[in-house]
Amino acid sequence: MEQKTIAIIGGGPTGLSAAEVLSESGHAVFIYDAMPTFARKFLLAGKSGLNITHSEDYDQFASRFGGANSRLRAALDAFTPTDIRAWAAGLGTETFIGSSGRVFPNVMKASPLLRAWLARLEARDVTFFTRHRWIGFAEGGHAFETPDGRKTVSCDATMLALGGASYPRLGSDAGWVSLLSERGTTIAPFQPANCGFDVAWSDLFRDRFAGEPLKSVMATSRAGTFPGEFVISRHGIEGSLIYAHAAALRDDLLQHGEARLAIDLSPGRTLERLSRDLVRQDAKSSFSNRLRKGAGIDGVKAALLRELMSQADRNDPNKLAAAIKSLPIPLLRPRPIAEAISSAGGIAFSQINETYMLKHLPGTFAAGEMLDWEAPTGGYLLTACFATGRAAAKGIDDWLSRK
Ligand SMILES: Cc1cc2nc3c(=O)[nH]c(=O)nc-3n(C[C@H](O)[C@H](O)[C@H](O)COP(=O)(O)OP(=O)(O)OC[C@H]3O[C@@H](n4cnc5c(N)ncnc54)[C@H](O)[C@@H]3O)c2cc1C
């Protein structure tokens, strides 16, 4: 087949996955990124332990993408969590399954994997351009803002892999939204996903407990009941347990103007046992003593009860027991999208066909976090980026060969 020229715009995990498939097919691949280096978000993800995919039952895995499950399934089937582990091993990064089923590189970091990945692409003659900000479509190709001024390039097909709207300082600033919407593509508004929430803490509680973790608790929202831990922040609440509930809480805030996350501070004890043990405490002893002796609770957990309960309710052993088992934390709003792990919103699935080509822009494909799907943390985000990047690349390959 005649060699075709492909512009991949956006050099995160999605764009690099597409480059891998397209360079393997023998196309001339050019990747452009606005930042001075590639895949900055991927590298940052590795700072706290790169959770590259998940080992749970595959059908369960493929159901983590909410309303986008059915649209993502074919791409996920073609690049499964097992394939990801084999692919990483092929780049010299062996992985292990953590106690939660999450999969991490043995070294936990992203940098060795990224280095090997870029080197392999370079060896396949993929050409990289950094500091090239895409500023829109030009005759037969694209216009970029570069340190040497405006530059236009032509190509036979385009892959857009520009990311979502979280952590804009790492490059994905959603500046592309107007460039596509002015060409008739519908973009669902971006919202924070896997984010913390603001809570109206008292000054006293904030100053004393910001940064403190609440360990071994259960949290309940419309999303379900999950065990885990979270952190009291200066603004409110943060951490993996909060992220698991974030989509449901965010949507409740949007639809009803209020949301509460119910915390079980003592999952190991029943309500009956707590009531019985608290009733036995001397009503004259302090709240801290009654709580410590009757429920084994102290520190930040005790402070949270004090913060969120009236004094009268704290003095009622049955109400106190009920609050220990289900303490509602009233939330004000999600933290800003710039702080969120990921974003919801983006190019609506109605705007792309099964091969990830934009319906209004033949020859232009899009994948990764710039599409309108969301998933919890747990390796689902990267898996869907790898998988859709590869699926869109296959779409490009097929489209070019048909052309
Ligand atoms: C702190 C943190 C930790 C995370 N940890 C994990 C984890 O452990 N596991 C997991 O599965 N996911 C994790 N994620 C999410 C994951 O990193 C993202 O879902 C993933 O990087 C998205 O890939 P992408 O290629 O679609 O977009 P991005 O990685 O955002 O890449 C988009 C690229 O496009 C470039 N770009 C944007 N606009 C332009 C333009 N106009 N012109 C040129 N280039 C442009 C950007 O510079 C960027 O390089 C984490 C995210 C964060 C912020």
The ligand as an SDF file (V2000), in Angstrom:
LIG
                    3D

 53 58  0  0  0  0  0  0  0  0999 V2000
   -2.5760   12.9370   39.1710 C   0  0  0  0  0  0  0  0  0  0  0  0
   -3.1370   11.9460   38.1990 C   0  0  0  0  0  0  0  0  0  0  0  0
   -2.9640   10.5870   38.4320 C   0  0  0  0  0  0  0  0  0  0  0  0
   -3.5110    9.6540   37.5440 C   0  0  0  0  0  0  0  0  0  0  0  0
   -3.3170    8.3320   37.7810 N   0  0  0  0  0  0  0  0  0  0  0  0
   -3.8560    7.4100   36.9540 C   0  0  0  0  0  0  0  0  0  0  0  0
   -3.6440    6.0210   37.1860 C   0  0  0  0  0  0  0  0  0  0  0  0
   -2.8960    5.6160   38.0870 O   0  0  0  0  0  0  0  0  0  0  0  0
   -4.2910    5.1320   36.3560 N   0  0  0  0  0  0  0  0  0  0  0  0
   -5.0860    5.5400   35.3190 C   0  0  0  0  0  0  0  0  0  0  0  0
   -5.6720    4.6950   34.6160 O   0  0  0  0  0  0  0  0  0  0  0  0
   -5.2300    6.8620   35.0350 N   0  0  0  0  0  0  0  0  0  0  0  0
   -4.6430    7.7870   35.8300 C   0  0  0  0  0  0  0  0  0  0  0  0
   -4.7960    9.1230   35.5530 N   0  0  0  0  0  0  0  0  0  0  0  0
   -5.5600    9.5170   34.3340 C   0  0  0  0  0  0  0  0  0  0  0  0
   -4.7310    9.3430   33.0510 C   0  0  0  0  0  0  0  0  0  0  0  0
   -3.4440    9.8850   33.2290 O   0  0  0  0  0  0  0  0  0  0  0  0
   -5.4500   10.0480   31.8740 C   0  0  0  0  0  0  0  0  0  0  0  0
   -6.7480    9.4820   31.7460 O   0  0  0  0  0  0  0  0  0  0  0  0
   -4.6990    9.8700   30.5650 C   0  0  0  0  0  0  0  0  0  0  0  0
   -3.4180   10.4760   30.6390 O   0  0  0  0  0  0  0  0  0  0  0  0
   -5.4580   10.5110   29.3970 C   0  0  0  0  0  0  0  0  0  0  0  0
   -4.7360   10.2190   28.2380 O   0  0  0  0  0  0  0  0  0  0  0  0
   -4.9360   11.0520   26.8790 P   0  0  0  0  0  0  0  0  0  0  0  0
   -3.7760   10.6690   26.0090 O   0  0  0  0  0  0  0  0  0  0  0  0
   -6.3060   10.8560   26.3670 O   0  0  0  0  0  0  0  0  0  0  0  0
   -4.7950   12.5700   27.3200 O   0  0  0  0  0  0  0  0  0  0  0  0
   -3.5560   13.3210   27.9910 P   0  0  0  0  0  0  0  0  0  0  0  0
   -2.7070   12.3770   28.7430 O   0  0  0  0  0  0  0  0  0  0  0  0
   -4.1600   14.4630   28.7150 O   0  0  0  0  0  0  0  0  0  0  0  0
   -2.7070   13.8240   26.7440 O   0  0  0  0  0  0  0  0  0  0  0  0
   -3.2050   14.8290   25.8780 C   0  0  0  0  0  0  0  0  0  0  0  0
   -2.0230   15.4870   25.2060 C   0  0  0  0  0  0  0  0  0  0  0  0
   -2.5310   16.4450   24.2610 O   0  0  0  0  0  0  0  0  0  0  0  0
   -1.7220   17.5960   24.3190 C   0  0  0  0  0  0  0  0  0  0  0  0
   -2.5100   18.7390   23.8420 N   0  0  0  0  0  0  0  0  0  0  0  0
   -3.6350   19.2720   24.3740 C   0  0  0  0  0  0  0  0  0  0  0  0
   -4.0720   20.3140   23.6450 N   0  0  0  0  0  0  0  0  0  0  0  0
   -3.1960   20.4440   22.6090 C   0  0  0  0  0  0  0  0  0  0  0  0
   -3.1280   21.3190   21.4740 C   0  0  0  0  0  0  0  0  0  0  0  0
   -4.0330   22.2920   21.2520 N   0  0  0  0  0  0  0  0  0  0  0  0
   -2.1060   21.1510   20.5920 N   0  0  0  0  0  0  0  0  0  0  0  0
   -1.1830   20.1590   20.7820 C   0  0  0  0  0  0  0  0  0  0  0  0
   -1.2010   19.3210   21.8220 N   0  0  0  0  0  0  0  0  0  0  0  0
   -2.2080   19.4440   22.7320 C   0  0  0  0  0  0  0  0  0  0  0  0
   -1.3190   17.7230   25.7670 C   0  0  0  0  0  0  0  0  0  0  0  0
   -0.1580   18.4900   25.9220 O   0  0  0  0  0  0  0  0  0  0  0  0
   -1.1400   16.2610   26.1770 C   0  0  0  0  0  0  0  0  0  0  0  0
    0.1970   15.8460   26.0380 O   0  0  0  0  0  0  0  0  0  0  0  0
   -4.2390   10.0840   36.3910 C   0  0  0  0  0  0  0  0  0  0  0  0
   -4.3830   11.4490   36.1540 C   0  0  0  0  0  0  0  0  0  0  0  0
   -3.8410   12.3760   37.0390 C   0  0  0  0  0  0  0  0  0  0  0  0
   -4.0130   13.8320   36.7470 C   0  0  0  0  0  0  0  0  0  0  0  0
  1  2  1  0
  2  3  1  0
  2 52  2  0
  3  4  2  0
  4  5  1  0
  4 50  1  0
  5  6  2  0
  6  7  1  0
  6 13  1  0
  7  8  2  0
  7  9  1  0
  9 10  1  0
 10 11  2  0
 10 12  1  0
 12 13  2  0
 13 14  1  0
 14 15  1  0
 14 50  1  0
 15 16  1  0
 16 17  1  0
 16 18  1  0
 18 19  1  0
 18 20  1  0
 20 21  1  0
 20 22  1  0
 22 23  1  0
 23 24  1  0
 24 25  2  0
 24 26  1  0
 24 27  1  0
 27 28  1  0
 28 29  2  0
 28 30  1  0
 28 31  1  0
 31 32  1  0
 32 33  1  0
 33 34  1  0
 33 48  1  0
 34 35  1  0
 35 36  1  0
 35 46  1  0
 36 37  1  0
 36 45  1  0
 37 38  2  0
 38 39  1  0
 39 40  1  0
 39 45  2  0
 40 41  1  0
 40 42  2  0
 42 43  1  0
 43 44  2  0
 44 45  1  0
 46 47  1  0
 46 48  1  0
 48 49  1  0
 50 51  2  0
 51 52  1  0
 52 53  1  0
M  END
$$$$
